[in-house]
Amino acid sequence: MRDGKLVYTFRMMLAQPVDTTRTPLELGVWDDEFFVDFEMKKDGVKPVAASAACRVFYTPDADHAVYYGTYAPMAATVAC
């Protein structure tokens, strides 16, 4: 618990490696039914094996808006 919120920290292992110099990797966390309010921390995505040239960009994910389309959760894009 941090500041009254339950915080999960985890690593996601991909089934196949992704070459982010050719294809950016997009990550999002949402619940289509808004039963649980998941929220991605603004600086929470940290690629483990990425070069110093890699950057993480955060943008609202309008394609996966929740709560009857009124809220666009944050998504992260990793590009090198």
PDB file of N, CA, C and O in Angstrom:
ATOM      1  N   MET A   1       0.850  -1.176   0.000  1.00  0.00           N
ATOM      2  CA  MET A   1       0.000   0.000   0.000  1.00  0.00           C
ATOM      3  C   MET A   1       0.895   1.239   0.000  1.00  0.00           C
ATOM      4  O   MET A   1       1.847   1.343   0.773  1.00  0.00           O
ATOM      5  N   ARG A   2       0.559   2.177  -0.894  1.00  0.00           N
ATOM      6  CA  ARG A   2       1.241   3.471  -0.936  1.00  0.00           C
ATOM      7  C   ARG A   2       0.195   4.565  -1.061  1.00  0.00           C
ATOM      8  O   ARG A   2      -0.599   4.576  -2.002  1.00  0.00           O
ATOM      9  N   ASP A   3       0.200   5.462  -0.129  1.00  0.00           N
ATOM     10  CA  ASP A   3      -0.741   6.592  -0.146  1.00  0.00           C
ATOM     11  C   ASP A   3      -2.178   6.128  -0.324  1.00  0.00           C
ATOM     12  O   ASP A   3      -2.943   6.749  -1.062  1.00  0.00           O
ATOM     13  N   GLY A   4      -2.551   5.042   0.344  1.00  0.00           N
ATOM     14  CA  GLY A   4      -3.917   4.546   0.283  1.00  0.00           C
ATOM     15  C   GLY A   4      -4.273   3.790  -0.979  1.00  0.00           C
ATOM     16  O   GLY A   4      -5.447   3.502  -1.214  1.00  0.00           O
ATOM     17  N   LYS A   5      -3.271   3.458  -1.809  1.00  0.00           N
ATOM     18  CA  LYS A   5      -3.512   2.717  -3.049  1.00  0.00           C
ATOM     19  C   LYS A   5      -2.754   1.404  -3.011  1.00  0.00           C
ATOM     20  O   LYS A   5      -1.643   1.333  -2.485  1.00  0.00           O
ATOM     21  N   LEU A   6      -3.359   0.363  -3.571  1.00  0.00           N
ATOM     22  CA  LEU A   6      -2.684  -0.911  -3.739  1.00  0.00           C
ATOM     23  C   LEU A   6      -1.822  -0.813  -4.994  1.00  0.00           C
ATOM     24  O   LEU A   6      -2.338  -0.533  -6.076  1.00  0.00           O
ATOM     25  N   VAL A   7      -0.525  -1.037  -4.863  1.00  0.00           N
ATOM     26  CA  VAL A   7       0.411  -0.863  -5.970  1.00  0.00           C
ATOM     27  C   VAL A   7       1.005  -2.213  -6.333  1.00  0.00           C
ATOM     28  O   VAL A   7       1.527  -2.921  -5.472  1.00  0.00           O
ATOM     29  N   TYR A   8       0.925  -2.571  -7.618  1.00  0.00           N
ATOM     30  CA  TYR A   8       1.533  -3.788  -8.150  1.00  0.00           C
ATOM     31  C   TYR A   8       2.763  -3.385  -8.957  1.00  0.00           C
ATOM     32  O   TYR A   8       2.727  -2.425  -9.727  1.00  0.00           O
ATOM     33  N   THR A   9       3.831  -4.114  -8.774  1.00  0.00           N
ATOM     34  CA  THR A   9       5.021  -3.943  -9.596  1.00  0.00           C
ATOM     35  C   THR A   9       5.370  -5.310 -10.151  1.00  0.00           C
ATOM     36  O   THR A   9       5.461  -6.282  -9.401  1.00  0.00           O
ATOM     37  N   PHE A  10       5.566  -5.391 -11.463  1.00  0.00           N
ATOM     38  CA  PHE A  10       5.860  -6.684 -12.072  1.00  0.00           C
ATOM     39  C   PHE A  10       6.603  -6.505 -13.375  1.00  0.00           C
ATOM     40  O   PHE A  10       6.645  -5.412 -13.941  1.00  0.00           O
ATOM     41  N   ARG A  11       7.185  -7.586 -13.841  1.00  0.00           N
ATOM     42  CA  ARG A  11       7.842  -7.614 -15.147  1.00  0.00           C
ATOM     43  C   ARG A  11       6.981  -8.423 -16.094  1.00  0.00           C
ATOM     44  O   ARG A  11       6.390  -9.434 -15.714  1.00  0.00           O
ATOM     45  N   MET A  12       6.921  -7.965 -17.330  1.00  0.00           N
ATOM     46  CA  MET A  12       6.175  -8.693 -18.359  1.00  0.00           C
ATOM     47  C   MET A  12       7.176  -9.261 -19.349  1.00  0.00           C
ATOM     48  O   MET A  12       7.907  -8.515 -20.000  1.00  0.00           O
ATOM     49  N   MET A  13       7.207 -10.561 -19.459  1.00  0.00           N
ATOM     50  CA  MET A  13       8.092 -11.219 -20.411  1.00  0.00           C
ATOM     51  C   MET A  13       7.308 -11.430 -21.707  1.00  0.00           C
ATOM     52  O   MET A  13       6.209 -11.984 -21.686  1.00  0.00           O
ATOM     53  N   LEU A  14       7.862 -10.996 -22.817  1.00  0.00           N
ATOM     54  CA  LEU A  14       7.206 -11.146 -24.106  1.00  0.00           C
ATOM     55  C   LEU A  14       7.464 -12.539 -24.663  1.00  0.00           C
ATOM     56  O   LEU A  14       8.525 -13.119 -24.433  1.00  0.00           O
ATOM     57  N   ALA A  15       6.495 -13.072 -25.395  1.00  0.00           N
ATOM     58  CA  ALA A  15       6.649 -14.396 -26.005  1.00  0.00           C
ATOM     59  C   ALA A  15       7.768 -14.384 -27.046  1.00  0.00           C
ATOM     60  O   ALA A  15       8.503 -15.362 -27.184  1.00  0.00           O
ATOM     61  N   GLN A  16       7.893 -13.290 -27.766  1.00  0.00           N
ATOM     62  CA  GLN A  16       8.931 -13.118 -28.783  1.00  0.00           C
ATOM     63  C   GLN A  16       9.600 -11.765 -28.568  1.00  0.00           C
ATOM     64  O   GLN A  16       8.936 -10.815 -28.153  1.00  0.00           O
ATOM     65  N   PRO A  17      10.903 -11.656 -28.841  1.00  0.00           N
ATOM     66  CA  PRO A  17      11.564 -10.351 -28.731  1.00  0.00           C
ATOM     67  C   PRO A  17      10.964  -9.354 -29.729  1.00  0.00           C
ATOM     68  O   PRO A  17      10.483  -9.742 -30.794  1.00  0.00           O
ATOM     69  N   VAL A  18      10.998  -8.093 -29.379  1.00  0.00           N
ATOM     70  CA  VAL A  18      10.494  -7.025 -30.252  1.00  0.00           C
ATOM     71  C   VAL A  18      11.645  -6.082 -30.578  1.00  0.00           C
ATOM     72  O   VAL A  18      12.330  -5.594 -29.679  1.00  0.00           O
ATOM     73  N   ASP A  19      11.852  -5.830 -31.857  1.00  0.00           N
ATOM     74  CA  ASP A  19      12.870  -4.880 -32.294  1.00  0.00           C
ATOM     75  C   ASP A  19      12.217  -3.502 -32.322  1.00  0.00           C
ATOM     76  O   ASP A  19      11.552  -3.141 -33.293  1.00  0.00           O
ATOM     77  N   THR A  20      12.409  -2.743 -31.259  1.00  0.00           N
ATOM     78  CA  THR A  20      11.742  -1.442 -31.143  1.00  0.00           C
ATOM     79  C   THR A  20      12.370  -0.381 -32.038  1.00  0.00           C
ATOM     80  O   THR A  20      11.876   0.746 -32.089  1.00  0.00           O
ATOM     81  N   THR A  21      13.454  -0.716 -32.749  1.00  0.00           N
ATOM     82  CA  THR A  21      13.983   0.218 -33.742  1.00  0.00           C
ATOM     83  C   THR A  21      13.161   0.138 -35.022  1.00  0.00           C
ATOM     84  O   THR A  21      13.192   1.056 -35.842  1.00  0.00           O
ATOM     85  N   ARG A  22      12.423  -0.962 -35.195  1.00  0.00           N
ATOM     86  CA  ARG A  22      11.578  -1.140 -36.381  1.00  0.00           C
ATOM     87  C   ARG A  22      10.093  -0.977 -36.069  1.00  0.00           C
ATOM     88  O   ARG A  22       9.338  -0.407 -36.856  1.00  0.00           O
ATOM     89  N   THR A  23       9.694  -1.479 -34.925  1.00  0.00           N
ATOM     90  CA  THR A  23       8.286  -1.439 -34.535  1.00  0.00           C
ATOM     91  C   THR A  23       8.179  -0.990 -33.086  1.00  0.00           C
ATOM     92  O   THR A  23       8.650  -1.702 -32.198  1.00  0.00           O
ATOM     93  N   PRO A  24       7.578   0.160 -32.813  1.00  0.00           N
ATOM     94  CA  PRO A  24       7.408   0.579 -31.425  1.00  0.00           C
ATOM     95  C   PRO A  24       6.545  -0.443 -30.664  1.00  0.00           C
ATOM     96  O   PRO A  24       5.645  -1.061 -31.232  1.00  0.00           O
ATOM     97  N   LEU A  25       6.837  -0.600 -29.393  1.00  0.00           N
ATOM     98  CA  LEU A  25       6.080  -1.494 -28.525  1.00  0.00           C
ATOM     99  C   LEU A  25       5.087  -0.665 -27.739  1.00  0.00           C
ATOM    100  O   LEU A  25       5.471   0.268 -27.034  1.00  0.00           O
ATOM    101  N   GLU A  26       3.809  -0.999 -27.854  1.00  0.00           N
ATOM    102  CA  GLU A  26       2.761  -0.260 -27.151  1.00  0.00           C
ATOM    103  C   GLU A  26       2.232  -1.094 -25.995  1.00  0.00           C
ATOM    104  O   GLU A  26       1.932  -2.277 -26.157  1.00  0.00           O
ATOM    105  N   LEU A  27       2.120  -0.469 -24.825  1.00  0.00           N
ATOM    106  CA  LEU A  27       1.634  -1.131 -23.621  1.00  0.00           C
ATOM    107  C   LEU A  27       0.478  -0.346 -23.034  1.00  0.00           C
ATOM    108  O   LEU A  27       0.519   0.883 -22.967  1.00  0.00           O
ATOM    109  N   GLY A  28      -0.550  -1.059 -22.612  1.00  0.00           N
ATOM    110  CA  GLY A  28      -1.687  -0.410 -21.982  1.00  0.00           C
ATOM    111  C   GLY A  28      -2.270  -1.302 -20.909  1.00  0.00           C
ATOM    112  O   GLY A  28      -2.132  -2.524 -20.958  1.00  0.00           O
ATOM    113  N   VAL A  29      -2.918  -0.687 -19.946  1.00  0.00           N
ATOM    114  CA  VAL A  29      -3.580  -1.415 -18.865  1.00  0.00           C
ATOM    115  C   VAL A  29      -4.983  -0.846 -18.732  1.00  0.00           C
ATOM    116  O   VAL A  29      -5.145   0.353 -18.507  1.00  0.00           O
ATOM    117  N   TRP A  30      -6.009  -1.698 -18.868  1.00  0.00           N
ATOM    118  CA  TRP A  30      -7.372  -1.210 -18.743  1.00  0.00           C
ATOM    119  C   TRP A  30      -8.307  -2.374 -18.447  1.00  0.00           C
ATOM    120  O   TRP A  30      -7.968  -3.539 -18.657  1.00  0.00           O
ATOM    121  N   ASP A  31      -9.449  -2.042 -17.971  1.00  0.00           N
ATOM    122  CA  ASP A  31     -10.526  -3.002 -17.722  1.00  0.00           C
ATOM    123  C   ASP A  31     -11.724  -2.496 -18.501  1.00  0.00           C
ATOM    124  O   ASP A  31     -12.305  -1.469 -18.151  1.00  0.00           O
ATOM    125  N   ASP A  32     -12.102  -3.213 -19.565  1.00  0.00           N
ATOM    126  CA  ASP A  32     -13.193  -2.771 -20.441  1.00  0.00           C
ATOM    127  C   ASP A  32     -14.478  -2.458 -19.689  1.00  0.00           C
ATOM    128  O   ASP A  32     -15.244  -1.586 -20.099  1.00  0.00           O
ATOM    129  N   GLU A  33     -14.715  -3.164 -18.590  1.00  0.00           N
ATOM    130  CA  GLU A  33     -15.959  -2.958 -17.835  1.00  0.00           C
ATOM    131  C   GLU A  33     -15.791  -1.961 -16.697  1.00  0.00           C
ATOM    132  O   GLU A  33     -16.756  -1.642 -16.003  1.00  0.00           O
ATOM    133  N   PHE A  34     -14.566  -1.465 -16.501  1.00  0.00           N
ATOM    134  CA  PHE A  34     -14.263  -0.489 -15.458  1.00  0.00           C
ATOM    135  C   PHE A  34     -14.665  -1.003 -14.082  1.00  0.00           C
ATOM    136  O   PHE A  34     -15.054  -0.233 -13.204  1.00  0.00           O
ATOM    137  N   PHE A  35     -14.565  -2.333 -13.907  1.00  0.00           N
ATOM    138  CA  PHE A  35     -14.884  -2.942 -12.615  1.00  0.00           C
ATOM    139  C   PHE A  35     -13.790  -2.595 -11.602  1.00  0.00           C
ATOM    140  O   PHE A  35     -14.063  -2.350 -10.427  1.00  0.00           O
ATOM    141  N   VAL A  36     -12.552  -2.579 -12.086  1.00  0.00           N
ATOM    142  CA  VAL A  36     -11.408  -2.180 -11.279  1.00  0.00           C
ATOM    143  C   VAL A  36     -10.701  -1.061 -12.030  1.00  0.00           C
ATOM    144  O   VAL A  36     -10.476  -1.170 -13.235  1.00  0.00           O
ATOM    145  N   ASP A  37     -10.357  -0.011 -11.346  1.00  0.00           N
ATOM    146  CA  ASP A  37      -9.690   1.126 -11.988  1.00  0.00           C
ATOM    147  C   ASP A  37      -8.191   0.909 -11.984  1.00  0.00           C
ATOM    148  O   ASP A  37      -7.517   1.210 -10.999  1.00  0.00           O
ATOM    149  N   PHE A  38      -7.659   0.380 -13.099  1.00  0.00           N
ATOM    150  CA  PHE A  38      -6.224   0.216 -13.255  1.00  0.00           C
ATOM    151  C   PHE A  38      -5.650   1.527 -13.748  1.00  0.00           C
ATOM    152  O   PHE A  38      -6.265   2.215 -14.563  1.00  0.00           O
ATOM    153  N   GLU A  39      -4.476   1.873 -13.257  1.00  0.00           N
ATOM    154  CA  GLU A  39      -3.851   3.125 -13.664  1.00  0.00           C
ATOM    155  C   GLU A  39      -2.354   2.893 -13.843  1.00  0.00           C
ATOM    156  O   GLU A  39      -1.690   2.382 -12.941  1.00  0.00           O
ATOM    157  N   MET A  40      -1.824   3.267 -15.004  1.00  0.00           N
ATOM    158  CA  MET A  40      -0.398   3.129 -15.256  1.00  0.00           C
ATOM    159  C   MET A  40       0.321   4.358 -14.716  1.00  0.00           C
ATOM    160  O   MET A  40      -0.054   5.490 -15.020  1.00  0.00           O
ATOM    161  N   LYS A  41       1.351   4.127 -13.916  1.00  0.00           N
ATOM    162  CA  LYS A  41       2.147   5.220 -13.397  1.00  0.00           C
ATOM    163  C   LYS A  41       2.847   5.924 -14.557  1.00  0.00           C
ATOM    164  O   LYS A  41       3.355   5.261 -15.461  1.00  0.00           O
ATOM    165  N   LYS A  42       2.881   7.231 -14.544  1.00  0.00           N
ATOM    166  CA  LYS A  42       3.410   8.016 -15.660  1.00  0.00           C
ATOM    167  C   LYS A  42       4.845   7.641 -16.020  1.00  0.00           C
ATOM    168  O   LYS A  42       5.198   7.670 -17.199  1.00  0.00           O
ATOM    169  N   ASP A  43       5.671   7.293 -15.060  1.00  0.00           N
ATOM    170  CA  ASP A  43       7.047   6.898 -15.362  1.00  0.00           C
ATOM    171  C   ASP A  43       7.278   5.427 -15.006  1.00  0.00           C
ATOM    172  O   ASP A  43       8.394   5.036 -14.665  1.00  0.00           O
ATOM    173  N   GLY A  44       6.232   4.626 -15.087  1.00  0.00           N
ATOM    174  CA  GLY A  44       6.283   3.247 -14.629  1.00  0.00           C
ATOM    175  C   GLY A  44       6.874   2.236 -15.585  1.00  0.00           C
ATOM    176  O   GLY A  44       7.254   1.147 -15.152  1.00  0.00           O
ATOM    177  N   VAL A  45       6.969   2.549 -16.874  1.00  0.00           N
ATOM    178  CA  VAL A  45       7.497   1.589 -17.849  1.00  0.00           C
ATOM    179  C   VAL A  45       8.998   1.816 -17.978  1.00  0.00           C
ATOM    180  O   VAL A  45       9.457   2.901 -18.334  1.00  0.00           O
ATOM    181  N   LYS A  46       9.755   0.749 -17.673  1.00  0.00           N
ATOM    182  CA  LYS A  46      11.217   0.831 -17.751  1.00  0.00           C
ATOM    183  C   LYS A  46      11.733  -0.407 -18.464  1.00  0.00           C
ATOM    184  O   LYS A  46      11.858  -1.465 -17.848  1.00  0.00           O
ATOM    185  N   PRO A  47      12.038  -0.292 -19.769  1.00  0.00           N
ATOM    186  CA  PRO A  47      12.578  -1.445 -20.502  1.00  0.00           C
ATOM    187  C   PRO A  47      13.891  -1.915 -19.870  1.00  0.00           C
ATOM    188  O   PRO A  47      14.780  -1.104 -19.610  1.00  0.00           O
ATOM    189  N   VAL A  48      14.011  -3.201 -19.628  1.00  0.00           N
ATOM    190  CA  VAL A  48      15.173  -3.749 -18.936  1.00  0.00           C
ATOM    191  C   VAL A  48      16.385  -3.844 -19.857  1.00  0.00           C
ATOM    192  O   VAL A  48      17.482  -3.454 -19.457  1.00  0.00           O
ATOM    193  N   ALA A  49      16.220  -4.349 -21.071  1.00  0.00           N
ATOM    194  CA  ALA A  49      17.353  -4.587 -21.961  1.00  0.00           C
ATOM    195  C   ALA A  49      17.443  -3.543 -23.067  1.00  0.00           C
ATOM    196  O   ALA A  49      18.006  -3.822 -24.125  1.00  0.00           O
ATOM    197  N   ALA A  50      16.915  -2.376 -22.851  1.00  0.00           N
ATOM    198  CA  ALA A  50      16.884  -1.355 -23.903  1.00  0.00           C
ATOM    199  C   ALA A  50      18.161  -0.517 -23.896  1.00  0.00           C
ATOM    200  O   ALA A  50      18.814  -0.366 -22.863  1.00  0.00           O
ATOM    201  N   SER A  51      18.501   0.018 -25.049  1.00  0.00           N
ATOM    202  CA  SER A  51      19.670   0.889 -25.149  1.00  0.00           C
ATOM    203  C   SER A  51      19.318   2.278 -24.621  1.00  0.00           C
ATOM    204  O   SER A  51      18.153   2.594 -24.378  1.00  0.00           O
ATOM    205  N   ALA A  52      20.338   3.085 -24.454  1.00  0.00           N
ATOM    206  CA  ALA A  52      20.126   4.449 -23.966  1.00  0.00           C
ATOM    207  C   ALA A  52      19.330   5.290 -24.955  1.00  0.00           C
ATOM    208  O   ALA A  52      18.766   6.318 -24.579  1.00  0.00           O
ATOM    209  N   ALA A  53      19.279   4.863 -26.225  1.00  0.00           N
ATOM    210  CA  ALA A  53      18.541   5.609 -27.244  1.00  0.00           C
ATOM    211  C   ALA A  53      17.036   5.388 -27.152  1.00  0.00           C
ATOM    212  O   ALA A  53      16.267   6.092 -27.807  1.00  0.00           O
ATOM    213  N   CYS A  54      16.617   4.439 -26.364  1.00  0.00           N
ATOM    214  CA  CYS A  54      15.181   4.144 -26.253  1.00  0.00           C
ATOM    215  C   CYS A  54      14.486   5.182 -25.385  1.00  0.00           C
ATOM    216  O   CYS A  54      15.035   5.666 -24.395  1.00  0.00           O
ATOM    217  N   ARG A  55      13.273   5.506 -25.780  1.00  0.00           N
ATOM    218  CA  ARG A  55      12.452   6.460 -25.042  1.00  0.00           C
ATOM    219  C   ARG A  55      11.070   5.853 -24.827  1.00  0.00           C
ATOM    220  O   ARG A  55      10.605   5.034 -25.619  1.00  0.00           O
ATOM    221  N   VAL A  56      10.427   6.268 -23.747  1.00  0.00           N
ATOM    222  CA  VAL A  56       9.065   5.840 -23.460  1.00  0.00           C
ATOM    223  C   VAL A  56       8.185   7.075 -23.538  1.00  0.00           C
ATOM    224  O   VAL A  56       8.446   8.079 -22.875  1.00  0.00           O
ATOM    225  N   PHE A  57       7.131   6.995 -24.362  1.00  0.00           N
ATOM    226  CA  PHE A  57       6.182   8.095 -24.526  1.00  0.00           C
ATOM    227  C   PHE A  57       4.844   7.666 -23.932  1.00  0.00           C
ATOM    228  O   PHE A  57       4.406   6.535 -24.147  1.00  0.00           O
ATOM    229  N   TYR A  58       4.200   8.547 -23.196  1.00  0.00           N
ATOM    230  CA  TYR A  58       2.904   8.260 -22.584  1.00  0.00           C
ATOM    231  C   TYR A  58       1.830   9.119 -23.254  1.00  0.00           C
ATOM    232  O   TYR A  58       1.985  10.332 -23.393  1.00  0.00           O
ATOM    233  N   THR A  59       0.752   8.473 -23.662  1.00  0.00           N
ATOM    234  CA  THR A  59      -0.354   9.182 -24.292  1.00  0.00           C
ATOM    235  C   THR A  59      -1.668   8.550 -23.845  1.00  0.00           C
ATOM    236  O   THR A  59      -1.692   7.366 -23.508  1.00  0.00           O
ATOM    237  N   PRO A  60      -2.753   9.308 -23.834  1.00  0.00           N
ATOM    238  CA  PRO A  60      -4.056   8.710 -23.555  1.00  0.00           C
ATOM    239  C   PRO A  60      -4.414   7.709 -24.650  1.00  0.00           C
ATOM    240  O   PRO A  60      -4.227   7.990 -25.834  1.00  0.00           O
ATOM    241  N   ASP A  61      -4.923   6.556 -24.266  1.00  0.00           N
ATOM    242  CA  ASP A  61      -5.267   5.483 -25.201  1.00  0.00           C
ATOM    243  C   ASP A  61      -6.756   5.575 -25.559  1.00  0.00           C
ATOM    244  O   ASP A  61      -7.591   4.864 -25.001  1.00  0.00           O
ATOM    245  N   ALA A  62      -7.061   6.465 -26.500  1.00  0.00           N
ATOM    246  CA  ALA A  62      -8.455   6.695 -26.891  1.00  0.00           C
ATOM    247  C   ALA A  62      -9.098   5.462 -27.523  1.00  0.00           C
ATOM    248  O   ALA A  62     -10.321   5.328 -27.506  1.00  0.00           O
ATOM    249  N   ASP A  63      -8.283   4.558 -28.084  1.00  0.00           N
ATOM    250  CA  ASP A  63      -8.823   3.341 -28.691  1.00  0.00           C
ATOM    251  C   ASP A  63      -9.396   2.375 -27.660  1.00  0.00           C
ATOM    252  O   ASP A  63     -10.165   1.479 -28.008  1.00  0.00           O
ATOM    253  N   HIS A  64      -9.028   2.549 -26.406  1.00  0.00           N
ATOM    254  CA  HIS A  64      -9.511   1.666 -25.338  1.00  0.00           C
ATOM    255  C   HIS A  64     -10.159   2.476 -24.212  1.00  0.00           C
ATOM    256  O   HIS A  64      -9.970   2.169 -23.034  1.00  0.00           O
ATOM    257  N   ALA A  65     -10.909   3.491 -24.570  1.00  0.00           N
ATOM    258  CA  ALA A  65     -11.589   4.317 -23.571  1.00  0.00           C
ATOM    259  C   ALA A  65     -12.522   3.450 -22.728  1.00  0.00           C
ATOM    260  O   ALA A  65     -13.152   2.521 -23.234  1.00  0.00           O
ATOM    261  N   VAL A  66     -12.601   3.765 -21.452  1.00  0.00           N
ATOM    262  CA  VAL A  66     -13.440   3.016 -20.510  1.00  0.00           C
ATOM    263  C   VAL A  66     -14.510   3.938 -19.936  1.00  0.00           C
ATOM    264  O   VAL A  66     -14.595   5.117 -20.276  1.00  0.00           O
ATOM    265  N   TYR A  67     -15.310   3.369 -19.067  1.00  0.00           N
ATOM    266  CA  TYR A  67     -16.372   4.108 -18.394  1.00  0.00           C
ATOM    267  C   TYR A  67     -17.261   4.818 -19.417  1.00  0.00           C
ATOM    268  O   TYR A  67     -17.406   6.040 -19.418  1.00  0.00           O
ATOM    269  N   TYR A  68     -17.846   3.993 -20.283  1.00  0.00           N
ATOM    270  CA  TYR A  68     -18.765   4.463 -21.333  1.00  0.00           C
ATOM    271  C   TYR A  68     -18.098   5.428 -22.307  1.00  0.00           C
ATOM    272  O   TYR A  68     -18.729   6.345 -22.833  1.00  0.00           O
ATOM    273  N   GLY A  69     -16.789   5.195 -22.535  1.00  0.00           N
ATOM    274  CA  GLY A  69     -16.060   6.014 -23.491  1.00  0.00           C
ATOM    275  C   GLY A  69     -15.652   7.381 -22.993  1.00  0.00           C
ATOM    276  O   GLY A  69     -15.205   8.214 -23.781  1.00  0.00           O
ATOM    277  N   THR A  70     -15.797   7.633 -21.688  1.00  0.00           N
ATOM    278  CA  THR A  70     -15.514   8.971 -21.173  1.00  0.00           C
ATOM    279  C   THR A  70     -14.096   9.164 -20.658  1.00  0.00           C
ATOM    280  O   THR A  70     -13.677  10.294 -20.408  1.00  0.00           O
ATOM    281  N   TYR A  71     -13.347   8.069 -20.497  1.00  0.00           N
ATOM    282  CA  TYR A  71     -11.998   8.186 -19.936  1.00  0.00           C
ATOM    283  C   TYR A  71     -11.021   7.347 -20.748  1.00  0.00           C
ATOM    284  O   TYR A  71     -11.237   6.149 -20.932  1.00  0.00           O
ATOM    285  N   ALA A  72      -9.954   7.961 -21.232  1.00  0.00           N
ATOM    286  CA  ALA A  72      -8.918   7.253 -21.989  1.00  0.00           C
ATOM    287  C   ALA A  72      -7.739   6.989 -21.053  1.00  0.00           C
ATOM    288  O   ALA A  72      -7.056   7.929 -20.647  1.00  0.00           O
ATOM    289  N   PRO A  73      -7.490   5.722 -20.706  1.00  0.00           N
ATOM    290  CA  PRO A  73      -6.382   5.411 -19.815  1.00  0.00           C
ATOM    291  C   PRO A  73      -5.040   5.673 -20.499  1.00  0.00           C
ATOM    292  O   PRO A  73      -4.966   5.727 -21.726  1.00  0.00           O
ATOM    293  N   MET A  74      -3.999   5.833 -19.716  1.00  0.00           N
ATOM    294  CA  MET A  74      -2.671   6.081 -20.263  1.00  0.00           C
ATOM    295  C   MET A  74      -2.107   4.809 -20.893  1.00  0.00           C
ATOM    296  O   MET A  74      -2.331   3.702 -20.404  1.00  0.00           O
ATOM    297  N   ALA A  75      -1.377   4.992 -21.980  1.00  0.00           N
ATOM    298  CA  ALA A  75      -0.655   3.904 -22.635  1.00  0.00           C
ATOM    299  C   ALA A  75       0.790   4.360 -22.801  1.00  0.00           C
ATOM    300  O   ALA A  75       1.071   5.556 -22.871  1.00  0.00           O
ATOM    301  N   ALA A  76       1.690   3.404 -22.863  1.00  0.00           N
ATOM    302  CA  ALA A  76       3.102   3.704 -23.049  1.00  0.00           C
ATOM    303  C   ALA A  76       3.570   3.127 -24.363  1.00  0.00           C
ATOM    304  O   ALA A  76       3.185   2.016 -24.727  1.00  0.00           O
ATOM    305  N   THR A  77       4.394   3.867 -25.081  1.00  0.00           N
ATOM    306  CA  THR A  77       5.013   3.389 -26.315  1.00  0.00           C
ATOM    307  C   THR A  77       6.522   3.463 -26.133  1.00  0.00           C
ATOM    308  O   THR A  77       7.074   4.508 -25.789  1.00  0.00           O
ATOM    309  N   VAL A  78       7.183   2.320 -26.374  1.00  0.00           N
ATOM    310  CA  VAL A  78       8.633   2.249 -26.285  1.00  0.00           C
ATOM    311  C   VAL A  78       9.182   2.283 -27.710  1.00  0.00           C
ATOM    312  O   VAL A  78       8.832   1.438 -28.534  1.00  0.00           O
ATOM    313  N   ALA A  79      10.035   3.252 -27.996  1.00  0.00           N
ATOM    314  CA  ALA A  79      10.626   3.385 -29.338  1.00  0.00           C
ATOM    315  C   ALA A  79      12.108   3.687 -29.182  1.00  0.00           C
ATOM    316  O   ALA A  79      12.524   4.395 -28.265  1.00  0.00           O
ATOM    317  N   CYS A  80      12.899   3.131 -30.103  1.00  0.00           N
ATOM    318  CA  CYS A  80      14.365   3.343 -30.054  1.00  0.00           C
ATOM    319  C   CYS A  80      14.845   3.922 -31.379  1.00  0.00           C
ATOM    320  O   CYS A  80      16.038   4.173 -31.547  1.00  0.00           O
TER     321      CYS A  80
END
